[in-house]
Amino acid sequence: MKQALTEKALIKKIAAGGILTPKGFKADGVHAGLRYNKQDLGVILSEIPASSAAVYTTSHFQAPPLHVTQQSIAKEGLLQAVVVNSACANACTGARGMQDALKMRSLAAQKFGLKEHYVAVASTGVIGEYLQMDKIEAGINQLAPGTQQMDAEDFQTAILTTDTVMKHSCFAATIGGKLVHVGGTAKGSGMIHPNMATMLAFITTDAAVAPEHLATALKQVTDITFNQITVDGDTSTNDMVLVMANGAANNDPLSPDHPDWQLFVQLLKENCESLAKQIARDGEGATKLIEVQVKGAVDNEQARAVAKQVVGSNLVKTAIFGTDANWGRIIGAVGQSQAYVNPDTVDVYLGAISMLNQSNPVPFSEEEAFTYLQNEVVKILVDLHVGEREGIAWGCDLSYDYVKINASYRT
């Protein structure tokens, strides 16, 4: 824990940064006509082939774009471009869907003069509809990647579906005497309840790191960031987190044996955690970000499981939406978890307000709790007092608007 805190102190947040802050990347987003009036097709392009890694949804119905991206990365562990469309998920589309995803990769490779397996593809939107390949082809031909902030914003806009805001982040640290950046963008608002990955997230870094080590770091970081958010308990068919590392910072190649390896992992974690929290805050119809910290667990995995159980509880989410300090909802969620819990030793805090001490109710001011629950960020602390490990999870409240949005998703 002390080492992580030390490493975090060495990391600087780049407030306006994103996917183009790391050296050697370009991006663009265009309106290809898949959506009515906004960008719906985008690309991130590395100037040179970049070490790449990804994690994917574990849904039985993985969409064709995920299979194509897996094939691309498996060839050499290198990518130079990722092309993404919104509006249509190209999921549950059979052999035609696979052909369309491969065609999308081929068109992008031709456009930018790349080997086909240097291109990844991703799609997001309505499940069970075919891509309009004439529009995809025309859109790819329109792409003109640049290095300006507006180019990053065009890409960030092109990947959105029911999101209400763009999501981006960037952090930097000096590694091996070189300034290294990790930037990213993501989309996700509903169908967020990850298992291995979640939504779509694209991360760029100018660090030099081999594909196999990049994959190790991404898996480690995903487990404690993207895999610890939940909006509605549903997982999609297209969820993917992809990272490209092009080495443009000219640092010595990183590996677990490098003295700054843990600093790089922490740098990647800071970026992914920022994106994860932005997704949770932008949950469909959400008005508040909920952060649940669990302490005193037997191990970290059990702590994370309890945190996610609490933040994913519809009763907890609706109570917070209604500014109702009903800690019984929290205990109910803790009691459902598969973690080891001693029912006589649990503490619960809402912000700094103690509500339960050693599983006994604590008198508190309802007015103070009501005022606290009006904050945009609501923090819950659960101390199990059965061990020394901890975990954290993020989610959002559940409002009337969530039902309205999803009752008319296709219309």
N, C-alpha and C positions, 0 to 999 in steps of 0.2 A: 504493500500500500504506500509506504514512504517513497519507494522508487518511482511509482506511478505519479505521485504528487510532484516529485523533483522533475520528472520528464515533462509533466504538464506545464511547469513553470518556464520551461525552455521554449514553449510553443506560443506563437503569436497568431491571433485571429486577424484575418484580412477582411475587414468589414464589407467592402464592396466586391470581394473576390468571387471567383467561381471557376468554371471549367477551363477558361482561357487564361487564368492567372499563371498556371505552370507554363514554362517555356515550351514552344514547339507544337502548339495545338491551334487549330482553327475550328470554326463552327458556323452553321447557318440554319435558318428555318424558313420555309416558304409555305404559301397557301397553294396546295395542289388541287383543291376542290373536294377533298374528302369530307371536310366540314363546311359549314355555311359561309363563315366570314372571318376565319382566323387561320394562322399558320397551323399546318397539320402534318408536315413532313420536315425532318431535320437531319443533320449530320454533324458528327464530331470527327475531325480529321487530324491525325498526327503527321508531322512532316516526315517522320521516319517510322519504320515498323517498331511497335512498342510491345514490350512484355505485357501479357494480358491474362486476366483470370476472371472468373465469374462464379456466382452461386445462383441457383435457380429454385423456383417453386417445386415442392414435392407432390404437387397435384398429379393424380393419375392422368389428367387431361392436359399435359404440357403442350403448349401451342407449337406449331411448326417453326416459328422464328427462333424459339429456344433450341430446338434440335439443330437448326442451321448454325446458330452461334456456337453451340457445343462442337460441331464438326469443324468450324473454322479454327477455334482455339486449340483443338486437339492436334491439328496438323503440325504446327511449330511452336505454339504458345505465344504467337505474335499476332497483333492486329494493327491496322493503320486507320481504319474507319469503322464507325458504327452508324447505320442509317435507321431512323426510327419514324414510324407513323402513328398518329392517333386516329380516333374515330372508329377504326375496325381492328379487332384483336387478332384476326386470322386464326381463330381457335375453334376446334371441333369442325374443321373444314376438310378433313380427309386428305386424299392424295393430291387433290387440286390445291389445297392450302400449302402443302409442302412444295409443290412446283412453284407456286407464287412466291413463297419465301426465298427459294433458291433463285428465282428470277430477279427478285428485289436485290439480292446480293450481287448477282451478275451485272445488273444495270449500274449499281454503284461502283463496282470494280471497273467497268468500262468508262464511266464518267471520269473517274479520278486516276485512271491508268494504274490500277493495283492488281495484284494477284487476287483471285476470288477468295481464297481462304484468309486473306488479310482484312476481310470485311465481315462485321457482325451485323445482325439485323434484329430489330425489336418492333413489336406492334402492341397497341393498347386501344381499348374501346369495346365495342359490342361483340359478344361471343356469337359464333354461328353464322357470320356473314363473310362473304368472299371479298378479298381486296379488289378494288377497281384498278386493275393493273395499267390501264391506259393513263389514268391520272397519276399513279405511282411513277410511271416512266416519265411523264411530262414534268412531274415535280422534281425528280432526281436531276433531270437535265437543267432545271432552273437553279439548282444549288450553286452558290458561289461563296464558299467558306472564307471568312475573314477573321481578324484577331481583335476586333473592337468589342466593347461591352454590348453594343446593340446586336452584334452577331451572336453572342452568348444568349442574350435575351430572346432573340428570334428562335433559337433552338429550344430554350426553356419553355417558351410559349407553345411551340409545336408539339410537345409531348404531353400537354395537359389534357385531361378529360373533364371530370367534375370539379377539379381543383379550383379554388378561388384565388390563389396566389402562386407566383413562381417560387421555387425553392432552390436556393443555392448556398454554397458555403465555401470557405477556403481558409486553410491554416498553413503556417510556415515555420520552419525550424532550421537551424544550422546543423548539418549532418556531414561529418567528415570534412569540415572546413568549408562546405558549400551550402548556399541557401537553397533549401528544397521546399517546394510547394505541393500541397495536395488540395485540389479543388473538386467540386462536385455539384451536380444538380439531380433532382429527383421529381417524380410525379407520384401522386398517391393521395387518395381522399376517402375512398370507400373500398370494400373488399380487402381490408387490411387486417390480417391475422397470420403473420408469417410462420413458415416452417422451413428453414434453411435460407430463405430470402423473402423479399417482399416488394411489392410495387415494381417500378422501374427506377433504378438509380445508376448514374453514370459518373465515374470518378476518374479524374486525370491527375497524373503526377509527373514531374520532371525528374524524379529519383531514378537511379539505375538499380534495378533489382531483377533477378532472374524470374521467369514465369512460375517455377515451382515454389519459390519462396514467397512470391506475391500471392499465390493461391493460399498458402499457409496463413499469411497475415490476414487476408480477406476473410477466410473462414473464421478465424479467431475473433476478429472484430465484429463480423456480422452477428455472431451468437450473442453478443452483449449490447448490440445497438439495434439494428433493423429487426432482429428476431425478438426484441423486447418491446415492440409497439403493437397495439391493437386498436382498431376503430370499431369493428362490428363483428368480429369472430369469423369472418369469411375470408378464404384464401382464393386468389384468382388463378387463372391458367397461364398467365404470361409473366409472373413475377420474376424479376432478375436484377441482380446487382453486378455491374461490370466495371472493372478498373483497367486502365491502360497506363503503363509507366515507360516513358520514352528515353529516360536517361539524359535529358538535355541539361540538367543541372551539373553534369560532369563530376558527380561524386564517385568515389570508389564503389563498385557493386556491393549492394547490401545482401546480407544473409544472416541467419540466426547466430553465426559466429562473429559477426561484426560488432564492435563495441557500441555502436549507435543503433543496433537493430531494434531494441525496445523503444527507443525514441521515435523511430520511423513507425512502428506499430501504434504507438500512442498518437502520433500525428494523424495516421489513418483513422484511428478510433475517434478523435475529436471531430473530424470531418463527417464521419458516418453518423455519430451521435447527433450532431447538429441537424443533419438532414432528416434523421429519424424523428426528432422532436418536432421539426417543421411539418412533417407529414401527419403526426398525431394531432397537432394543433389545428390542421386544416381538414380534419375529419368532416365528412359530409354533414352539414348543419351544426357543426360544433361551435360552442361559444367559449370553451375553456380547455386548456391543456391540463391533464392530470398526471402528476408524477408520484409514483409509489415506490418508496424505499423500504426494503425489508432488511432488518439487522438480526443478529443473534441466531442465525440458522445453522444447521449441521454442516452444510456445504453451500458453495456458491450457486450450484445448479438448483438446489431446493429453494434458496432465497429468491432466485429469479423466477422460479415457478410460482411461488406465492405472490410475488409482486405482480406478475402477469395475470394471475387469477383475480386479484383485487381490481386491477385497472380494467379488466375485461368484463367485469360483472355489470350486467345491464341495470341491476338495482343500485349499485354504487353510482354508475354513470347518470342515471335519472335523478338520484338524490342530489348529486352535485349540480346538475342542471337546475333543479328546483331550489337550490340553496338550503337544503334540509340536512342538518348535521346529524344524520341518523347513523351513528357508528355501528349499529347492529348490522347494517348492510355490509360493512367492512368485515366484521367478524364472521358473518355468514359466508363470505367469499373465502376467507382464510380457512374456514372449516371444511371447504370442499376440496382443498388442494391435496395432492398426494404426498406432500412433504411431511416430515415429522414435526408435530406440534404438540406441546404440552398445554392442555386447555387451562392450566392454572397459572401460567407465567407470561401471558401476552400483554404487551403495552400497545396502545394506539394513540397517535397524535394526529390532529388535523392542523397543519401548520405547526405553530408552537403551543397549541391548545391541547392539554392532556385530557383524554376522554376515557381511557381505560388503563389501569395500573395493576399489573399482576392479575389480570382478568377480572378485576373489580371496577365497577363504574366510578368515575371521578366527577364530582359536581363541576359544571362549567357554565359560562355565560352563553345562553342561546343567542343573545344579541351580538356578542363578540364573534361567535361562530358564523352567524348569518353574514356579518360584515366581511369576514375572511373569505367566505365562499363566493363573494361577488368579484373576487380577483380573477384576472385572466389566467393565472397559473395557480393551481391548487395542489398542494403537496400533502401526501399522507405518509406517515411513518408507522411501521409495524415492527416492534421488537419482540421476537419469539423467545429470547432468553434460553435457548437450548444449545447454542454453539457460538462461534465467533465469525461466521461468514455472512456476507451481505449481497444483495442484488437490487436492481432497479428496473422499472418498466414505465412506459409512457402510454397514455391514451387520451381520450377526450370524453366530454359529456355526451349524452344522448338526448337530442332535442326533437321537437315536432318536425323541424325541417328535414331531418334525416329521412323520415317516412315520405314526405312530399317529394324529395329529390329522387328516391329510389322507386317510388310508385310510378314515376313517369320517365325512367332512365332512357328508354328508346324513343321517346317522343319529345 
